């Protein structure tokens, strides 16, 4: 990273690190989505991709991140800076429940069905595409 980069570019460079992690969660979700018996894992990776994309937007906007997995909260913060990309109500907010139900037995054992996860996976793909259009052109090759 160049010490002479303007702050917005520094922020986007860090945001790209979040987006790279989100893209990995997307790939995992796509890879395992076709497997029977791993619906919870697929739901978890959809939630994680969503969370990391929203956090990337917050980093790009220079918002201090708080440790949270609450998608509705992250979406609300991101909406302030990116209302055209993060609508309210945020359709992927429901994935917050998937984080808990796919990781902690007995807390909320109601997992989404396969159709709901497939819809959410399509939505997270569309969100990533929209966010990638915001990335400054000079960084798109890095993504």
C-alpha positions, 0 to 999 in steps of 0.5 A, a space after each residue: 500500500 502506498 503511503 501517498 494514496 488518498 484515504 478513500 483508496 486506502 479504505 477500498 484496498 482494505 474493503 477488497 480484503 473483506 470481499 475476497 473472504 466473502 467470495 470464498 464463502 460464496 464459492 464454498 456455498 455454491 460448491 456444497 449447495 448441491 450436496 444433500 445433508 449440508 444445508 446448514 453449512 450452505 446456509 452458514 456460508 451464505 450468511 458469512 458471505 453476506 456479513 463480509 460483503 456488508 463489512 466491506 462496504 462499511 470499511 470502504 465508507 470508513 465506518 468503524 466495525 463492531 463485532 457483530 453477526 447481525 445482518 440487519 444491523 450491518 445492513 442498516 449501517 451500510 444503507 446510510 452510505 450505499 442506499 442504492 446497493 443495500 435496500 431496507 428492509 434488507 432481504 438477506 437479514 434473515 440469514 442472521 438466524 442461519 449463523 446461530 442455527 447452523 452452529 449452535 445446536 439447541 438454540 434455534 434448530 429451525 434451518 431454512 429449506 433448500 429453496 430459501 437457501 438457493 434464493 438467498 445464494 442468488 441474492 448474495 451473488 447479486 449483492 456481490 456484483 453490485 458491490 464490485 461495480 462500486 470498486 474503483 476501476 484501478 482495484 477491480 483486477 485485484 478482486 
